[in-house]
Amino acid sequence: MNLVTLLPFIVLIGAMFLMTRSAKKKQQAAAQMRDQMTPGTGVRTIGGMYATVKEIGDDTVTLEVAPGVHAIFAKNAIGAVLEDAEYNRIVHGISDDVTTDTPVVPDDASSLTEAPKADLTKDEDEAPKLDLGKKDEPKGDDEPKDGKTDGEAGAK
C-alpha cells in the first residue's frame, strides 16, 4: 500500500486523538472546579438553577435552593462554582459597585399596569366616555343598505 491511501486514516486518527485530549482536559477542569466547593459556596447547576452548597458527599451535593429548602444533586450536575460577589449580584441583586448608572427597574410590572388616578376635583357623575372608534350612524330609514327587506331572496 502506498502512503496516499493511508493518509486519510492517519488524519482521522490524529483528529480523534486531539478531540479526546481536549475532552479530557475539560473533564479535569470541571472536576477541579467542583473540588473548590465548600459549604456556603454559591453554585449554578447545569440546568441553570442557583443555590448554596450545604453539604458535600462522595458523589452528591446538598444544595439550599431557597431558605429551608434542600435538594440533593449529583456532583456532575454542578455547572459552575461562583464567587461570592457574582452569586450575590445574580441571586440577591446586591452589587459591590455602588456607582453604577443603570436605571432602577421594579421587580414587578404593577407600576406599568396601574390605572391612572382619578381627578378628585370632578364630580363622580361626570365619568368620561370611552371612544371605541365607532361612528354614530345616521338614524332614519330602517331599510337595509342592500335594499332588501327581511325575507326577500333576490336582488332588485
One Martini backbone bead per residue (centre of mass of N, CA, C, O) as a GRO file, in nm:
protein
  156
    1MET     BB    1   0.101   0.034   0.015
    2ASN     BB    2   0.037   0.358   0.008
    3LEU     BB    3   0.034   0.677   0.143
    4VAL     BB    4  -0.234   0.789   0.015
    5THR     BB    5  -0.431   0.575   0.150
    6LEU     BB    6  -0.336   0.641   0.460
    7LEU     BB    7  -0.381   0.947   0.516
    8PRO     BB    8  -0.683   0.964   0.611
    9PHE     BB    9  -0.641   0.780   0.861
   10ILE     BB   10  -0.429   0.952   1.004
   11VAL     BB   11  -0.601   1.206   1.033
   12LEU     BB   12  -0.835   1.077   1.192
   13ILE     BB   13  -0.669   0.982   1.436
   14GLY     BB   14  -0.558   1.262   1.513
   15ALA     BB   15  -0.833   1.396   1.564
   16MET     BB   16  -0.929   1.205   1.787
   17PHE     BB   17  -0.699   1.265   1.982
   18LEU     BB   18  -0.760   1.570   2.016
   19MET     BB   19  -1.052   1.541   2.120
   20THR     BB   20  -0.994   1.365   2.372
   21ARG     BB   21  -0.798   1.562   2.502
   22SER     BB   22  -0.995   1.799   2.532
   23ALA     BB   23  -1.209   1.648   2.700
   24LYS     BB   24  -1.019   1.575   2.934
   25LYS     BB   25  -0.958   1.868   3.018
   26LYS     BB   26  -1.251   1.947   3.083
   27GLN     BB   27  -1.294   1.736   3.305
   28GLN     BB   28  -1.065   1.832   3.491
   29ALA     BB   29  -1.172   2.122   3.529
   30ALA     BB   30  -1.446   2.039   3.652
   31ALA     BB   31  -1.332   1.881   3.894
   32GLN     BB   32  -1.174   2.118   4.012
   33MET     BB   33  -1.418   2.303   4.053
   34ARG     BB   34  -1.573   2.105   4.247
   35ASP     BB   35  -1.340   2.109   4.467
   36GLN     BB   36  -1.408   2.420   4.553
   37MET     BB   37  -1.628   2.329   4.719
   38THR     BB   38  -1.817   2.470   4.988
   39PRO     BB   39  -1.981   2.547   5.242
   40GLY     BB   40  -2.155   2.843   5.109
   41THR     BB   41  -2.141   2.811   4.818
   42GLY     BB   42  -2.204   2.929   4.506
   43VAL     BB   43  -2.419   2.784   4.250
   44ARG     BB   44  -2.456   2.629   3.919
   45THR     BB   45  -2.639   2.446   3.736
   46ILE     BB   46  -2.694   2.288   3.433
   47GLY     BB   47  -3.005   2.404   3.457
   48GLY     BB   48  -2.977   2.711   3.606
   49MET     BB   49  -2.953   2.682   3.912
   50TYR     BB   50  -2.943   2.859   4.212
   51ALA     BB   51  -2.718   2.788   4.493
   52THR     BB   52  -2.633   2.653   4.815
   53VAL     BB   53  -2.398   2.492   4.984
   54LYS     BB   54  -2.421   2.244   5.247
   55GLU     BB   55  -2.329   1.952   5.133
   56ILE     BB   56  -2.062   1.701   5.092
   57GLY     BB   57  -2.015   1.424   4.909
   58ASP     BB   58  -1.898   1.193   4.705
   59ASP     BB   59  -2.154   1.226   4.467
   60THR     BB   60  -2.293   1.456   4.637
   61VAL     BB   61  -2.514   1.752   4.675
   62THR     BB   62  -2.632   1.987   4.904
   63LEU     BB   63  -2.891   2.218   4.831
   64GLU     BB   64  -2.996   2.557   4.872
   65VAL     BB   65  -3.272   2.697   4.698
   66ALA     BB   66  -3.407   2.785   4.968
   67PRO     BB   67  -3.519   2.870   5.256
   68GLY     BB   68  -3.522   2.539   5.381
   69VAL     BB   69  -3.448   2.420   5.088
   70HIS     BB   70  -3.355   2.093   4.992
   71ALA     BB   71  -3.120   1.940   4.756
   72ILE     BB   72  -3.014   1.659   4.568
   73PHE     BB   73  -2.707   1.632   4.390
   74ALA     BB   74  -2.499   1.575   4.156
   75LYS     BB   75  -2.186   1.673   4.099
   76ASN     BB   76  -2.223   1.684   3.779
   77ALA     BB   77  -2.457   1.921   3.805
   78ILE     BB   78  -2.229   2.121   3.832
   79GLY     BB   79  -2.141   2.405   3.638
   80ALA     BB   80  -2.076   2.632   3.873
   81VAL     BB   81  -1.851   2.820   4.065
   82LEU     BB   82  -1.911   3.095   4.263
   83GLU     BB   83  -1.862   3.393   4.355
   84ASP     BB   84  -1.989   3.594   4.589
   85ALA     BB   85  -2.042   3.847   4.413
   86GLU     BB   86  -2.190   3.701   4.181
   87TYR     BB   87  -2.412   3.563   4.345
   88ASN     BB   88  -2.532   3.827   4.471
   89ARG     BB   89  -2.598   3.963   4.201
   90ILE     BB   90  -2.792   3.743   4.088
   91VAL     BB   91  -2.979   3.661   4.339
   92HIS     BB   92  -2.991   3.953   4.521
   93GLY     BB   93  -2.886   4.227   4.373
   94ILE     BB   94  -2.593   4.262   4.477
   95SER     BB   95  -2.357   4.528   4.461
   96ASP     BB   96  -2.035   4.654   4.487
   97ASP     BB   97  -2.116   4.865   4.272
   98VAL     BB   98  -2.250   5.192   4.356
   99THR     BB   99  -2.176   5.361   4.063
  100THR     BB  100  -2.414   5.298   3.897
  101ASP     BB  101  -2.618   5.401   3.593
  102THR     BB  102  -2.849   5.221   3.624
  103PRO     BB  103  -3.160   5.157   3.604
  104VAL     BB  104  -3.444   5.121   3.789
  105VAL     BB  105  -3.613   4.812   3.826
  106PRO     BB  106  -3.887   4.672   3.890
  107ASP     BB  107  -4.005   4.361   3.999
  108ASP     BB  108  -4.271   4.471   3.883
  109ALA     BB  109  -4.557   4.576   3.663
  110SER     BB  110  -4.758   4.764   3.827
  111SER     BB  111  -4.665   5.049   3.726
  112LEU     BB  112  -4.772   4.983   3.423
  113THR     BB  113  -5.094   4.886   3.507
  114GLU     BB  114  -5.198   5.114   3.642
  115ALA     BB  115  -5.439   5.319   3.700
  116PRO     BB  116  -5.527   5.619   3.677
  117LYS     BB  117  -5.583   5.870   3.868
  118ALA     BB  118  -5.837   6.037   3.982
  119ASP     BB  119  -6.010   6.330   3.976
  120LEU     BB  120  -6.132   6.477   4.277
  121THR     BB  121  -6.265   6.754   4.158
  122LYS     BB  122  -6.469   6.585   4.027
  123ASP     BB  123  -6.745   6.450   3.945
  124GLU     BB  124  -6.873   6.128   3.936
  125ASP     BB  125  -7.096   6.178   3.708
  126GLU     BB  126  -6.844   6.268   3.507
  127ALA     BB  127  -6.779   6.038   3.318
  128PRO     BB  128  -6.586   5.934   3.087
  129LYS     BB  129  -6.591   5.862   2.757
  130LEU     BB  130  -6.549   5.605   2.546
  131ASP     BB  131  -6.354   5.562   2.253
  132LEU     BB  132  -6.418   5.297   2.008
  133GLY     BB  133  -6.448   5.413   1.698
  134LYS     BB  134  -6.737   5.477   1.667
  135LYS     BB  135  -6.986   5.577   1.460
  136ASP     BB  136  -7.252   5.758   1.413
  137GLU     BB  137  -7.543   5.658   1.291
  138PRO     BB  138  -7.786   5.731   1.093
  139LYS     BB  139  -8.102   5.807   1.142
  140GLY     BB  140  -8.411   5.645   1.010
  141ASP     BB  141  -8.411   5.448   0.787
  142ASP     BB  142  -8.487   5.087   0.802
  143GLU     BB  143  -8.343   5.021   0.553
  144PRO     BB  144  -8.142   4.837   0.406
  145LYS     BB  145  -7.851   4.877   0.216
  146ASP     BB  146  -7.941   4.647  -0.009
  147GLY     BB  147  -8.275   4.678  -0.039
  148LYS     BB  148  -8.378   4.467   0.149
  149THR     BB  149  -8.602   4.266   0.289
  150ASP     BB  150  -8.727   4.063   0.485
  151GLY     BB  151  -8.720   3.753   0.293
  152GLU     BB  152  -8.562   3.830   0.058
  153ALA     BB  153  -8.369   3.668  -0.208
  154GLY     BB  154  -8.321   3.888  -0.410
  155ALA     BB  155  -8.246   4.120  -0.628
  156LYS     BB  156  -8.337   4.430  -0.782
   0.00000   0.00000   0.00000
